[in-house]
Amino acid sequence: MRTSTPSFSNLIKNPLTTTVTLLATSLLLLFLPLKFSNRIKMTCVAPIRPLQWATCFCSNSASNFFDKIISSWQTTQGKKDLEHQVLQFKNKLIEQQDTIYKLENRLRTLLKFQAENNIIKKSPIPADIIGYDASSFRKNVIINVGAKHGIKPDNIVISDNALVGKVISVSGSNSVVQLITDPASRIPGRVVQTREQVILEGDGTVFCKLKYVPRWAKLNKGDDIVTSDIGGFYPVSLPVATVVENKTKSGALFQSVKVLPRVNISKMESVLVIQN
């Protein structure tokens, strides 16, 4: 009777036979001399060496690539963090410089007022401008002092020892100041050089105008306007404005006079409130 040699596929289909075959092969390799064992191992490993080499090369290349990406990302992130810190320091420095400037400006205004005014006995109250009344196009401003600081309506407001307006409404911590450029503002004044009595009125712009200046009054560009003692409401001789233009229309009883406030209201940051 003829017997056939079992094929590899038949061995795989029979788990027991496969297990016994592998176990026998392992024992045979284990007890073989070291020289023969190593030769068999080298022979078995040789076909897969190129694959091992390629795998190691790809693994090392991928590792180096990702290391470079991570290192680059860390460097970029570190630079961004440093730039953010530098920007924060710059902003803080600007904020401190602005605060110092405000304090210096307030102190300068207060010292100038005390040096040039001996008539007013009460100490003025310093205040900062914290807002503009948008509805009236910067003819009113809001300051950060109010009733709890002793502020009352009609208190006089000055800056750089010149009149800028008066308080028209007060809350607990804030007050609204009507500027001299407001069209509703009326201030009795006097021309220093000619001694003419005038009324200074706002015209809604950066300028004001003089009302009821007789056509024969000799006003010149650069003449100074100060507060008058008429009515006793404003401190006497407080600088208000300077004449920049005057015209006399044919047949008119009064001159048309444009004056510029002594204080640049658009740059004003702090004021003094006088309790009258």
C-alpha positions as CSV (number, residue, x, y, z in Angstrom):
1,M,0.0,0.0,0.0
2,R,1.4,3.4,-1.0
3,T,1.5,6.2,1.6
4,S,1.7,9.9,0.7
5,T,3.9,12.5,2.5
6,P,1.7,14.9,4.4
7,S,1.7,18.4,2.8
8,F,2.1,21.7,4.7
9,S,-1.6,22.5,4.2
10,N,-2.6,19.3,5.8
11,L,-0.3,20.0,8.8
12,I,-1.9,23.4,9.3
13,K,-5.4,21.8,9.2
14,N,-4.4,19.4,12.0
15,P,-3.5,21.6,15.1
16,L,-2.1,18.6,17.1
17,T,0.2,17.6,14.4
18,T,1.4,21.2,13.9
19,T,2.1,21.6,17.6
20,V,4.0,18.3,17.9
21,T,6.1,19.2,14.8
22,L,7.0,22.7,16.2
23,L,7.8,21.3,19.6
24,A,10.1,18.6,18.1
25,T,11.8,21.2,15.9
26,S,12.4,23.5,18.9
27,L,13.9,20.6,21.0
28,L,16.1,19.6,18.1
29,L,17.4,23.2,17.7
30,L,17.9,23.4,21.4
31,F,20.1,20.4,21.6
32,L,22.1,21.0,18.4
33,P,25.7,22.2,18.8
34,L,26.0,26.0,19.0
35,K,27.8,26.3,15.7
36,F,25.0,24.5,13.8
37,S,22.3,26.3,15.7
38,N,23.7,29.8,14.9
39,R,24.1,28.8,11.3
40,I,20.5,27.8,11.0
41,K,19.4,31.0,12.7
42,M,21.5,33.1,10.3
43,T,20.1,31.2,7.4
44,C,16.5,31.8,8.6
45,V,17.1,35.5,9.4
46,A,18.9,36.4,6.2
47,P,15.8,36.7,4.0
48,I,14.2,39.3,6.3
49,R,17.3,41.4,7.0
50,P,16.5,44.0,4.3
51,L,13.0,44.3,5.8
52,Q,14.5,44.8,9.2
53,W,16.9,47.4,7.9
54,A,14.2,49.2,6.0
55,T,11.9,49.2,9.1
56,C,14.7,50.6,11.4
57,F,15.6,53.3,8.8
58,C,11.9,54.4,8.5
59,S,11.4,54.3,12.2
60,N,14.5,56.5,12.9
61,S,13.6,58.9,10.1
62,A,10.1,59.3,11.3
63,S,11.3,59.7,14.9
64,N,13.8,62.5,13.8
65,F,11.1,64.1,11.7
66,F,8.6,64.3,14.6
67,D,11.3,65.4,17.0
68,K,12.1,68.3,14.6
69,I,8.4,69.2,14.4
70,I,7.9,69.1,18.1
71,S,11.1,71.1,18.7
72,S,10.1,73.7,16.1
73,W,6.6,74.0,17.7
74,Q,8.1,74.4,21.2
75,T,10.5,77.1,19.9
76,T,7.6,79.0,18.2
77,Q,5.4,78.7,21.2
78,G,8.2,79.9,23.4
79,K,8.7,82.9,21.2
80,K,5.0,83.7,21.2
81,D,4.9,83.5,25.0
82,L,7.9,85.8,25.3
83,E,6.4,88.3,22.8
84,H,3.1,88.2,24.8
85,Q,5.0,89.0,28.0
86,V,7.0,91.8,26.4
87,L,3.7,93.3,25.1
88,Q,2.2,93.1,28.6
89,F,5.2,94.9,30.1
90,K,5.0,97.6,27.5
91,N,1.3,98.1,28.1
92,K,1.9,98.3,31.8
93,L,4.6,100.8,31.3
94,I,2.4,103.0,29.1
95,E,-0.4,102.8,31.7
96,Q,2.0,103.9,34.5
97,Q,3.4,106.7,32.4
98,D,-0.1,107.9,31.7
99,T,-1.0,107.8,35.4
100,I,2.1,109.7,36.3
101,Y,1.3,112.4,33.7
102,K,-2.2,112.8,35.0
103,L,-1.0,113.2,38.6
104,E,1.7,115.7,37.5
105,N,-0.8,117.7,35.5
106,R,-3.3,117.8,38.4
107,L,-0.5,118.9,40.8
108,R,0.7,121.6,38.3
109,T,-2.9,122.9,37.9
110,L,-3.4,123.1,41.7
111,L,-0.1,124.8,42.4
112,K,-0.7,127.3,39.6
113,F,-4.2,128.1,40.9
114,Q,-2.9,128.6,44.5
115,A,0.0,130.8,43.3
116,E,-2.2,133.1,41.1
117,N,-5.4,133.3,43.2
118,N,-5.5,135.1,46.5
119,I,-9.1,136.1,46.3
120,I,-10.7,132.6,46.5
121,K,-10.3,131.4,50.1
122,K,-11.8,127.9,49.7
123,S,-9.5,125.1,48.5
124,P,-10.6,123.8,45.1
125,I,-11.5,120.1,44.6
126,P,-9.4,118.3,42.0
127,A,-11.3,116.2,39.5
128,D,-10.7,114.1,36.4
129,I,-12.8,114.2,33.2
130,I,-14.3,110.7,32.7
131,G,-16.7,111.4,29.8
132,Y,-18.3,113.7,27.3
133,D,-21.9,114.3,26.7
134,A,-22.3,113.0,23.2
135,S,-25.7,114.5,22.8
136,S,-24.3,118.0,23.0
137,F,-21.2,117.4,20.9
138,R,-18.6,117.9,23.7
139,K,-20.2,121.0,25.2
140,N,-20.7,119.2,28.5
141,V,-18.2,117.0,30.3
142,I,-18.6,114.5,33.2
143,I,-16.2,114.6,36.1
144,N,-15.5,112.0,38.8
145,V,-16.6,114.1,41.8
146,G,-20.1,114.6,43.1
147,A,-22.3,115.4,46.0
148,K,-20.4,113.2,48.4
149,H,-17.3,115.3,47.7
150,G,-19.1,118.5,48.5
151,I,-19.9,119.5,44.8
152,K,-23.1,121.5,44.2
153,P,-24.8,122.9,41.1
154,D,-23.3,126.2,39.9
155,N,-19.9,125.5,41.3
156,I,-17.2,127.0,39.0
157,V,-14.8,124.7,37.1
158,I,-11.4,125.9,36.0
159,S,-8.2,124.4,34.4
160,D,-4.8,126.0,34.1
161,N,-6.2,128.9,36.1
162,A,-8.8,129.7,33.4
163,L,-12.5,129.3,33.4
164,V,-13.8,126.2,31.5
165,G,-17.4,126.1,32.8
166,K,-19.8,125.4,35.7
167,V,-21.5,122.4,37.3
168,I,-25.1,122.0,36.1
169,S,-26.0,118.7,37.7
170,V,-24.7,116.5,40.5
171,S,-25.0,112.8,41.5
172,G,-23.3,111.0,44.3
173,S,-20.0,110.4,42.6
174,N,-20.1,112.3,39.4
175,S,-21.1,115.8,38.0
176,V,-21.9,117.3,34.7
177,V,-20.1,120.4,33.7
178,Q,-21.4,122.9,31.2
179,L,-18.5,124.2,29.2
180,I,-18.1,127.8,28.1
181,T,-18.4,126.7,24.5
182,D,-22.0,125.4,25.1
183,P,-24.5,127.7,23.3
184,A,-26.5,127.9,26.5
185,S,-23.5,129.3,28.4
186,R,-23.6,133.1,29.2
187,I,-20.7,134.6,31.1
188,P,-20.3,138.3,32.1
189,G,-16.8,139.4,31.1
190,R,-14.6,142.3,30.5
191,V,-12.0,143.1,27.8
192,V,-8.8,143.7,29.7
193,Q,-7.3,146.2,27.2
194,T,-10.4,148.3,26.5
195,R,-12.4,147.7,29.7
196,E,-15.5,147.0,27.6
197,Q,-18.2,145.0,29.4
198,V,-19.2,142.0,27.3
199,I,-21.2,138.8,27.5
200,L,-19.3,135.7,26.4
201,E,-21.5,133.0,24.7
202,G,-20.6,129.6,23.4
203,D,-21.3,128.8,19.8
204,G,-21.1,125.0,19.8
205,T,-17.6,124.8,18.4
206,V,-14.1,125.2,19.9
207,F,-14.7,129.0,19.8
208,C,-17.0,131.4,21.7
209,K,-18.3,134.8,20.7
210,L,-18.8,138.1,22.4
211,K,-22.3,139.6,22.5
212,Y,-23.2,143.3,22.7
213,V,-19.8,144.7,21.8
214,P,-20.5,148.3,20.5
215,R,-19.4,149.0,16.9
216,W,-17.2,151.8,18.1
217,A,-15.3,149.6,20.6
218,K,-11.7,149.2,19.5
219,L,-10.9,145.5,19.9
220,N,-7.8,143.9,18.5
221,K,-6.7,140.4,17.9
222,G,-5.0,139.1,21.0
223,D,-7.1,141.1,23.5
224,D,-7.8,139.2,26.7
225,I,-11.3,138.5,28.1
226,V,-11.7,137.9,31.9
227,T,-14.7,137.3,34.2
228,S,-16.5,140.4,35.4
229,D,-17.8,141.3,38.8
230,I,-21.2,141.9,37.4
231,G,-23.7,139.6,39.2
232,G,-21.1,138.3,41.6
233,F,-21.5,134.7,40.4
234,Y,-18.0,134.2,38.9
235,P,-14.7,135.0,40.6
236,V,-13.4,138.4,39.4
237,S,-10.6,138.6,36.7
238,L,-10.5,134.9,35.9
239,P,-9.0,134.4,32.4
240,V,-11.6,133.1,29.9
241,A,-10.7,133.7,26.3
242,T,-8.7,135.6,23.7
243,V,-9.9,137.6,20.8
244,V,-9.1,136.0,17.5
245,E,-11.3,137.9,15.0
246,N,-13.7,140.9,15.0
247,K,-15.9,142.3,12.2
248,T,-18.3,145.1,11.9
249,K,-21.1,144.7,9.4
250,S,-22.6,147.7,7.7
251,G,-25.5,149.1,9.7
252,A,-25.0,146.7,12.6
253,L,-25.1,148.1,16.2
254,F,-22.6,145.5,17.5
255,Q,-19.5,143.9,16.4
256,S,-19.1,140.2,15.5
257,V,-16.3,139.0,17.7
258,K,-14.9,135.5,17.8
259,V,-12.8,134.5,20.8
260,L,-10.8,131.3,21.6
261,P,-11.0,129.8,25.2
262,R,-7.7,130.0,27.1
263,V,-7.9,126.3,27.8
264,N,-7.7,123.7,25.0
265,I,-10.8,121.8,25.9
266,S,-10.1,118.9,23.6
267,K,-6.9,118.2,25.4
268,M,-8.2,118.8,28.9
269,E,-7.9,115.8,31.3
270,S,-8.3,117.3,34.8
271,V,-10.0,120.3,36.4
272,L,-10.5,122.1,39.6
273,V,-13.9,122.7,41.1
274,I,-14.4,125.9,43.1
275,Q,-17.1,125.9,45.7
276,N,-18.7,129.3,45.4
